């Protein structure tokens, strides 16, 4: 055994300088390069023997990361990353994420991290205000939309069980449309409820369709909640939140809104009216690591009545009793399924405080305009077809005459040439192309360069 077992925890100025110099260089990339997928065999060979009893020179390990590992990662913060839902954290948020990591914050309780939680709650209040939720609303930050949806729908399920006076054996269903996010479907499998599937109208889940489906069902009382989407992942469609919320109120159902991607549009005046009805939500999720320019992994989970969530999620153990006291107590662990957690809302708080909310509005509006301009360019191009007028920042389109293989070859060549990362998607059983605009550094020149490769 080493004569100095605490040596790993002693200050090492050389190591600090080495890592800080690397991070300073990474933060100065403008623009961030895309890079490439990695080759598994090559990466395994580079890593072989690295984890050994004696350790390695920090400079050598960092060089390996820089030259091999970091370049086998497609950078989601590149302005040419237009697939899935990109990430474009501000430099302020990235820097403060390092501060949070260095502080080793245990962000589960007011006792241990009151300052951090107070700052996180200030951001949650800002988001709740944008959604029109009451002063009583509150919640916590979780790792992502999947964790947020799971935590919220567990509360919906258990609240319904108490209202109905039933146990785990009772059949309960939650109303969803076919465009609902895959994490919601996965949540149903985890928490033991069934999907009550409602057909969409032009890919949009409407209150009228929900009302008709419930009226036609022999056991509508088993449908205890409805999930509306504020920005579907593939097309960026905002459901009829007003209509869905009205049906939910009529039938005393829980109304959950999944705004993981599109919820940030609440900050954009040009599209704010699309979200009417969200103020009636019982729970709401938005991922700042998407369109609110925070680092991974950060999702805001907000409840209309946090006490309902607290009744479900508070963990009971003798060693946790000290956390539950009278006063200003607000324990994030009481509002989701987690216990240990990073104070992952702080980088967003710092960036918002530094840049101001108007800068966020301007950046989101930039993505919205880029989608509209791209849609018009596609309309004006003979061999391209726009599939849906963009509501937010996703644009789906097709190239006349192309097959599934054509799209995948095109996508792979784009990445190989470092022109763009644009993966195909599905549309009514057909393979098509899709842009997801988010990074305010993406330009129409980049878009034209990509579209020119489809000629």
C-alpha positions, 0 to 999 in steps of 0.5 A, spaced: 500 500 500 502 507 498 505 510 504 501 516 502 494 514 501 491 521 501 496 523 495 490 523 490 486 528 494 492 533 495 493 539 491 497 538 485 498 545 481 501 542 475 495 537 474 491 543 475 494 547 470 495 542 465 487 541 465 485 548 465 490 549 459 486 544 455 479 546 457 481 554 456 483 551 449 477 547 448 472 553 450 476 557 445 474 553 439 470 557 434 466 554 431 467 547 435 469 542 430 464 536 428 469 530 429 468 523 427 465 516 430 470 512 433 473 505 431 472 500 437 478 496 435 482 502 435 480 505 441 480 499 445 488 498 443 489 505 445 486 504 452 489 497 453 493 497 459 492 504 461 488 502 468 494 499 472 497 499 479 502 504 478 498 510 474 500 514 468 503 521 467 497 526 467 500 529 461 500 522 457 493 521 459 490 528 457 494 527 450 491 520 449 484 523 451 485 529 446 488 525 440 484 519 441 478 519 445 475 526 444 476 526 436 472 520 436 466 523 439 461 527 435 460 534 438 453 536 439 455 543 440 458 544 433 453 549 429 453 543 424 450 538 428 443 538 426 441 531 428 437 529 434 436 535 438 443 538 439 446 542 445 449 549 445 451 551 452 454 558 453 461 559 455 458 561 462 454 555 463 460 551 461 465 554 466 460 554 472 459 547 470 466 546 472 465 550 478 459 546 481 464 540 479 470 542 483 465 544 489 463 537 490 456 539 492 451 534 494 445 537 492 439 533 495 437 537 501 437 544 504 441 542 510 447 541 505 446 545 499 441 551 501 445 556 497 445 552 491 438 550 491 436 557 492 439 559 486 436 553 482 429 555 485 430 562 482 431 558 475 425 554 476 421 560 478 423 563 472 421 557 468 414 556 471 412 564 470 414 563 463 409 557 463 404 561 467 404 556 473 402 559 480 406 561 485 405 555 489 409 551 483 416 548 484 420 542 483 427 540 482 432 539 476 433 532 474 438 528 469 433 529 463 427 529 460 426 521 461 427 522 468 423 528 469 417 524 465 418 518 470 418 522 476 412 526 474 408 520 472 409 516 478 406 522 482 400 522 477 399 514 478 400 514 486 395 521 486 390 517 482 390 511 486 389 515 492 383 518 489 380 512 487 382 508 493 385 502 489 392 499 489 397 496 485 393 491 482 388 496 479 388 497 471 390 504 470 391 508 463 394 514 461 392 518 454 398 519 449 398 520 442 402 516 437 407 522 437 409 522 444 416 521 446 419 514 447 421 515 454 414 516 456 412 509 453 418 506 457 415 510 463 409 506 462 413 499 462 416 501 469 410 504 473 405 499 471 400 503 467 397 502 460 397 507 454 391 509 452 392 511 445 389 517 441 389 518 434 392 525 432 390 530 427 395 532 422 400 529 427 397 533 433 394 531 439 388 535 440 382 535 446 377 534 441 380 527 439 381 525 446 374 527 448 372 523 443 376 517 444 374 517 452 367 517 450 367 511 446 371 507 451 367 502 455 372 504 462 374 511 461 374 512 469 381 508 468 384 513 464 387 517 470 392 522 466 394 525 459 400 527 456 401 533 452 407 534 448 410 541 447 414 540 441 415 533 438 422 531 437 421 529 430 417 535 427 417 540 433 409 540 433 406 543 439 400 539 441 393 542 443 395 544 450 389 548 451 384 543 449 387 537 452 387 541 459 380 542 458 378 535 458 383 533 463 379 538 468 373 535 466 375 528 468 379 530 474 385 527 470 392 529 471 395 533 466 403 532 464 406 536 459 413 534 456 416 540 453 423 537 454 425 539 447 420 545 445 418 548 452 424 553 451 419 556 446 416 559 452 421 564 452 420 566 444 414 571 443 413 569 436 411 562 438 408 563 445 401 563 443 402 555 441 403 554 448 396 556 451 394 551 456 400 549 459 398 554 465 393 548 467 399 543 467 399 539 473 407 537 471 411 540 466 418 538 464 423 542 459 431 540 458 435 546 459 441 542 456 437 543 449 434 549 447 436 553 454 443 552 452 446 549 459 451 543 459 448 536 459 445 533 463 440 538 466 432 538 466 427 542 469 421 538 473 416 543 475 409 541 479 403 545 480 402 542 487 409 540 489 406 537 496 403 531 491 410 530 489 413 530 496 408 525 498 410 520 493 418 521 492 420 523 499 425 517 502 424 514 509 430 512 512 432 514 519 439 517 517 434 522 512 430 524 518 435 530 519 433 533 512 426 534 514 425 540 519 421 546 519 422 552 516 425 554 509 426 546 507 426 545 500 429 538 498 430 536 491 430 529 493 423 530 495 420 531 488 423 526 483 425 518 484 433 520 485 437 521 492 444 523 490 444 529 485 448 534 482 446 541 483 445 541 475 441 547 475 447 552 477 450 552 470 444 555 467 443 560 473 449 563 472 449 563 465 442 567 465 444 571 471 450 573 466 447 574 460 440 576 462 433 573 459 433 577 453 439 574 450 436 567 451 430 570 447 434 572 442 438 566 441 431 561 441 428 566 436 434 565 431 433 558 431 426 559 429 427 564 424 433 559 421 427 553 421 423 558 417 428 560 412 430 553 411 423 551 409 422 557 404 429 555 401 426 547 400 420 550 397 424 554 392 428 548 390 425 543 385 428 537 387 426 538 394 419 537 398 418 540 405 413 535 409 411 540 414 411 547 415 415 548 421 412 550 428 418 550 432 426 549 429 425 542 426 424 541 419 423 535 415 423 534 408 425 529 402 429 529 396 425 527 390 427 520 387 431 518 393 431 511 397 433 509 404 440 507 402 441 514 398 439 518 405 444 514 409 450 514 404 448 522 404 448 522 411 455 518 412 458 522 407 456 529 410 459 527 416 466 524 413 467 531 409 465 535 416 460 539 412 454 537 417 451 531 422 444 530 419 441 523 420 435 521 416 429 520 420 422 516 418 416 519 416 409 515 414 414 509 413 418 513 409 426 515 410 427 522 409 431 528 412 431 532 418 434 538 420 434 540 428 436 547 429 438 550 436 445 553 435 445 560 434 451 559 430 448 555 425 448 560 419 444 559 412 450 559 408 451 552 412 444 550 410 445 551 403 452 548 403 448 541 406 442 542 401 447 543 395 450 536 396 443 533 395 443 536 388 
